[in-house]
């Protein structure tokens, strides 16, 4: 910018922004992505210029008019090595630079705020942990990493935010993730960049970036009253999951308290990490993900629970830090006749109960 007129710079920025030839940089990763892009463009322009100049020069210097008789020109090892090593070096720089950028974009920070996104023909549905639901819109704060955990309910989609320089495919039956940290408040375009059917062009939306204070106000005013984990707890209870997944000595299923992120051994002897993808597959295809020491008696819920329902169950299990809530659910749905007339146990305080984290 310091090498050209400030007036010219402002004109170029205004022109490229208004004509949508170059979207604004509204995330922390955008300048780094643009730096790689412009480096590649610069290398391409320089290479093109050299090739064109050589073609024109050779056409003049070695024309038939200047050399009626063809002259054999022997090769130069130094010249051949030069035009091989220099392009190779430039390509390796692009490769390493691009790989580092790729891994940074697709490796979210540990403190990132997670938001679930479900793609379906032809809309985007966002699920916030606090229970806020959005259709074709996503509200995020500035200055905070945001991780999107995405899945498609039908066909392949692609979640693209040009201003953030991020794009990630939403795939049926599989979670994918991407993250960003917005820097500038405003409203930015959201596109689906994977052809997904007749109304693909209408699968658009808005990314609304707000200051942290405004975002907190939006969260408070947009909640449905229950968090995503609470929705999952209700579904967990309605499906009678606590009948097997409890801490009783005769429990037919493993305890789910603190299971998220832990190492598990499957019936096949394979060791796995209980992440979002594993929890989802265990709910929909339990026979393929049975835990060692337990009989494979859990029924499949494939086709019985929507993707939103699976997300709520996963969020509930992720936040389950003890079996207290599971046991309470079991006690209220499995009362024995001889227990009538007995005094109910005193309620525990939230600090001691190990209830679902909100």
HELIX and SHEET records of a PDB file:
HELIX    1   1 UNK A    6  UNK A   18  1                                  13    
HELIX    2   2 UNK A   30  UNK A   61  1                                  32    
HELIX    3   3 UNK A   77  UNK A  105  1                                  29    
HELIX    4   4 UNK A  162  UNK A  164  5                                   3    
HELIX    5   5 UNK A  200  UNK A  202  5                                   3    
HELIX    6   6 UNK A  212  UNK A  222  1                                  11    
HELIX    7   7 UNK A  228  UNK A  238  1                                  11    
HELIX    8   8 UNK A  241  UNK A  243  5                                   3    
HELIX    9   9 UNK A  276  UNK A  284  1                                   9    
HELIX   10  10 UNK A  286  UNK A  288  5                                   3    
HELIX   11  11 UNK A  307  UNK A  318  1                                  12    
HELIX   12  12 UNK A  324  UNK A  333  1                                  10    
HELIX   13  13 UNK A  337  UNK A  339  5                                   3    
HELIX   14  14 UNK A  350  UNK A  353  1                                   4    
SHEET    1   A 5 UNK A 133  UNK A 135  0                                        
SHEET    2   A 5 UNK A 123  UNK A 128 -1                                        
SHEET    3   A 5 UNK A 113  UNK A 120 -1                                        
SHEET    4   A 5 UNK A 146  UNK A 152  1                                        
SHEET    5   A 5 UNK A 176  UNK A 180 -1                                        
SHEET    1   B 5 UNK A 137  UNK A 141  0                                        
SHEET    2   B 5 UNK A 204  UNK A 210  1                                        
SHEET    3   B 5 UNK A 186  UNK A 192 -1                                        
SHEET    4   B 5 UNK A 157  UNK A 161 -1                                        
SHEET    5   B 5 UNK A 166  UNK A 170 -1                                        
SHEET    1   C 2 UNK A 263  UNK A 265  0                                        
SHEET    2   C 2 UNK A 271  UNK A 273 -1                                        
END                                                                             
